Amino acid sequence: LPEVHRVDLAVKNLPAALEGFKLVQLSDLHISKLFQQDWVQGVVERTNAIQADLIVVTGDFIDGSVQARRDDVAPLAQLRARHGVLGIPGNHEYYFDYGAWKARFEQLGVRMLTNQHAVVQHGNAQLTVAGIADAVAALYGYEGPDLPKALDGAPADAPVVLLSHRPAGAARNAQAGVAVQLSGHTHGGMVLGMEPVFGPPNEGYLTRGYRVGDMQLYVSNGTGLWMGFPIRLGIPSEITEFVLTRAQ
């Protein structure tokens, strides 16, 4: 099981009521023949023990069809956070019929954001969580990533946390006023020293924290692994616990 990795995240113009807000990110679970129901149950229990205000899942939940993985994903229904669970699709959801998976995830209590946003009301403050489609979506007959659409109608004074499966495009997202971008996809590079291979396709954003303009970018090392290359050397998997603080 992945360990919990705790990060203090300094957010520009964070409302006082959001100081100490606990946000947990899961990413790249790749629930599959390799990571089955018992492993998912363990991840859920370890995540729930954090007692988060909000849980987000930044794509690549699965490998396989809804029929094949139905029992393995079932423990996701037990995820608990004060403001619920939000998710976005990764490239692998599109490979295995995102329409079917979106319906299944929402049955399990995960609200999927595909070029949409949710407003989290926490005390007297608001936090906008926006989610965009993955870049492969158009190849499978779905709408591609559209940040302006995702932010349409969002409150003007609420900080924006963007869920984007891939870290690429971070500079553009920062210019659009996003305060925090949470991504995955890279698995942290999987093997220490592989930056020259995996860095360029991801604009050099490979593992954990980066500052991009006024935006904080965090690229999860991933909670699981793709069974097509299930190797880690020096790059630990993670359940990421963020504690929001006000940037000085």
Secondary structure, DSSP 8 states (H G I E B T S, - for coil): --EEEEEEEEETT--GGGTT-EEEEE----BSSSS-HHHHHHHHHHHHTT--SEEEEES--BSS-HHHHHHHHGGGGG---TT-EEEE--HHHHHT-HHHHHHHHHHTTEEE-SSEEEEEEETTEEEEEEE---TTGGGGTS----HHHHHTT--TTS-EEEE-SS-TTHHHHHHTT-SEEEE-SSGGGSBTT-HHHHTGGGTT--SEEEEETTEEEEE---SS--TTS---BS---EEEEEEEEE--
